[in-house]
Amino acid sequence: MVIIAFAPKSSKFLPHVLCRKFKHCAVIVKDKNDFLLYQFVSRNHIDIIPIKSRDIKILTAHGWRFVYVPCNLPYIFPIKTWTCVNLAKYAIGIHAPFIQTPDGLYQKIYD
């Protein structure tokens, strides 16, 4: 199971200009008893942050939305990507080149 987390805030300039509701997305994967959050920082730089279910509740209180996708991670993960959306699309196996914003990815998952 893969969880895609959508955040309403970002510290980058371009998401504030290009994106509407969600400005950032991250990939969360279950790891034994805890979770691993794959945080896209910049091009080709991904931080892996161990979190607990309590942290997910805290992020929910700060406006994050979580979408549970019933799939497995690819064999090679994480990969070097250009955006957080490309990382999330690769994680869940979506091949849609015109989806480039977290809002578009959120709509694609629910369609």
C-alpha positions as CSV (number, residue, x, y, z in Angstrom):
1,M,0.0,0.0,0.0
2,V,1.2,3.4,-0.9
3,I,-0.1,6.7,0.6
4,I,0.1,9.9,-1.3
5,A,0.1,13.0,0.9
6,F,-1.0,16.3,-0.5
7,A,0.1,19.5,1.3
8,P,-1.6,22.9,1.0
9,K,1.7,24.8,1.6
10,S,5.1,24.9,0.1
11,S,8.3,27.0,0.6
12,K,9.0,27.1,-3.1
13,F,7.9,30.0,-5.3
14,L,6.6,28.2,-8.4
15,P,4.0,26.1,-6.6
16,H,2.4,29.3,-5.2
17,V,2.1,30.6,-8.7
18,L,1.1,27.4,-10.6
19,C,-0.9,25.4,-8.1
20,R,-4.3,26.1,-6.6
21,K,-5.3,24.0,-3.6
22,F,-2.4,21.6,-3.1
23,K,1.2,22.9,-3.5
24,H,3.2,19.7,-2.7
25,C,2.8,16.0,-2.6
26,A,4.8,13.2,-0.9
27,V,4.9,9.4,-0.9
28,I,4.4,7.5,2.3
29,V,5.1,3.7,2.5
30,K,4.5,1.3,5.4
31,D,7.7,0.0,6.9
32,K,7.3,-2.8,9.5
33,N,5.8,-0.8,12.4
34,D,6.2,2.7,11.2
35,F,6.0,4.7,8.0
36,L,8.6,6.2,5.6
37,L,7.9,9.5,4.0
38,Y,9.7,10.2,0.8
39,Q,10.0,14.0,0.8
40,F,11.0,15.6,-2.5
41,V,13.4,18.5,-1.6
42,S,14.9,19.6,-5.0
43,R,15.8,18.0,-8.3
44,N,17.4,14.7,-7.7
45,H,17.3,15.1,-3.9
46,I,14.8,13.1,-1.9
47,D,14.8,12.8,1.9
48,I,13.5,9.7,3.6
49,I,11.8,10.6,6.9
50,P,10.6,8.0,9.4
51,I,7.2,8.9,10.8
52,K,4.6,7.3,13.0
53,S,0.8,7.2,12.8
54,R,0.7,10.1,15.3
55,D,2.7,12.3,12.9
56,I,0.1,11.5,10.2
57,K,-2.6,12.8,12.5
58,I,-0.6,16.0,13.2
59,L,-0.2,16.6,9.4
60,T,-4.0,16.0,8.9
61,A,-4.6,18.8,11.5
62,H,-2.4,21.1,9.5
63,G,-4.4,20.6,6.3
64,W,-2.7,17.7,4.6
65,R,-4.8,15.2,2.7
66,F,-3.9,11.5,2.4
67,V,-5.0,9.2,-0.4
68,Y,-4.5,5.4,0.0
69,V,-3.5,3.7,-3.2
70,P,-3.6,-0.1,-3.3
71,C,-0.4,-0.9,-5.2
72,N,3.2,-1.9,-4.5
73,L,6.2,0.3,-5.0
74,P,8.4,-0.3,-8.0
75,Y,11.5,-2.3,-7.6
76,I,13.8,0.7,-7.9
77,F,12.5,3.5,-5.6
78,P,13.1,6.3,-5.1
79,I,14.4,7.5,-8.4
80,K,15.9,10.8,-9.5
81,T,13.0,13.1,-10.6
82,W,12.3,16.7,-11.4
83,T,9.2,17.3,-9.3
84,C,7.3,15.8,-6.4
85,V,4.4,14.9,-8.7
86,N,6.7,12.9,-11.0
87,L,7.9,11.0,-7.9
88,A,4.4,10.3,-6.8
89,K,3.3,9.2,-10.3
90,Y,6.2,6.8,-10.5
91,A,5.4,5.3,-7.1
92,I,1.8,4.5,-8.0
93,G,2.4,3.6,-11.7
94,I,0.6,6.5,-13.4
95,H,1.9,7.3,-16.9
96,A,0.2,10.6,-17.6
97,P,2.7,13.2,-19.0
98,F,0.2,16.1,-18.8
99,I,-0.3,15.8,-15.1
100,Q,2.3,18.2,-13.6
101,T,0.6,19.7,-10.5
102,P,-0.5,18.1,-7.2
103,D,-4.0,19.2,-8.0
104,G,-4.0,17.3,-11.3
105,L,-2.6,14.2,-9.6
106,Y,-5.3,14.4,-6.9
107,Q,-8.0,14.6,-9.5
108,K,-6.5,11.7,-11.5
109,I,-6.4,9.4,-8.5
110,Y,-10.1,10.1,-7.8
111,D,-11.3,9.7,-11.4
